[in-house]
Amino acid sequence: MPVPTTVGGVTMSPAPPTKGTTVEVRIGVQNVARELAFESSQRVEEVTALVDEALKKGGTLALSDEKGRKYVVPVTALGYIHIGETEKSRVGFGTD
């Protein structure tokens, strides 16, 4: 069972993947031309809670992607955060 970790005062608890559902996270950093973009196996609610907690406490925002890599950004450098569920690519010509 995964064990929660604490980085920069923010507790991160890895969530088990839920049947292929991933969350796309894009982080804009002030004075940096490119954004950080990755997919996480955490739920939207978990990522949102981690962002809220980091903004309240200050320090750093620490998130991990679906491969276990960690992204740590100082809260003072955050420009924006986009959190959304990604949709698996479809095959064929079907329509909704």
N, C-alpha and C positions, 0 to 999 in steps of 0.2 A: 504494500500500500504506500503511495507517495506521501512524503512527509512535508508539511509546510516549511518554507524557508523565510528568513527575514533578511532583507537587503536594504540598507539605508533607512532603517526604521519602519519599512513597509513589509508586512507579512504577505507572502505569496503562497497560495495553496494550489498546486497543480490539480486540474480537473481531468478525469478520464474522458477520452473522446466519446462523443455520443453519435454513433452510427454515421460517421462521415461528415457530420456538421462541423464546420469551422467558422471562426469569426475573423473577419478582416479588420486589422488595426492599422491605421495610418496616423503617424505622429508628425506634426510640423514643428520644427525646432527654429526658434528665433535666430535670425542672421545666418541661416543655412539654406542654400538653394534647394536641396533635395529633401524629401520627406522620408521617414522610416516607414516601411510598409512590410507587414508580415501577416501570416495567418496563425491564429492561436486555437487550441482545442478547448480553451475556457469558454464559458457561456458569456453572452453579452452582459448579463447582470453582474457576473464576477469581475469582468474587466472594468465596468462602470464603477463598481464599488471600490476597486483598487485605485482608480483614478481619483474618485472623490476623497478617499482616505489620504492619498498623497498630497492632494491640493490643500486639505485641511491642516495636515501636519507639517507640510513643507519638506524640504530635503530632496528626495528623489522619487521618481516613479519607476518601478521595476515590473516588467512584464516578460512573459516567456512565449516563444512560438511553439508550434506543434512538434518541432523536432527537439525541443528542450533548450534551445539557445535563449539567453537572457538579454533583454534590452533595458538599460538603465539610463534615464534622462533626468537631469536636474529640473525640479519643478519650476524654478525661476526662468528656465530656457524654453518652456513649452509655449508654442504658438497656438496650436489646435490639436485636437484628437478626434479622429473619425472612427467610429466603431460600428460595424455592421456585419450581419451574417452573410457569408458567401454562399453562392448557389453552385452546386457541382455542374460542370459543363454537360450539356445535353448532346446526344448523338442522334442524327437523323433530321428529318424535316418536320417533325411534329409541332403543332401550335397549341397554345393554351386556350 
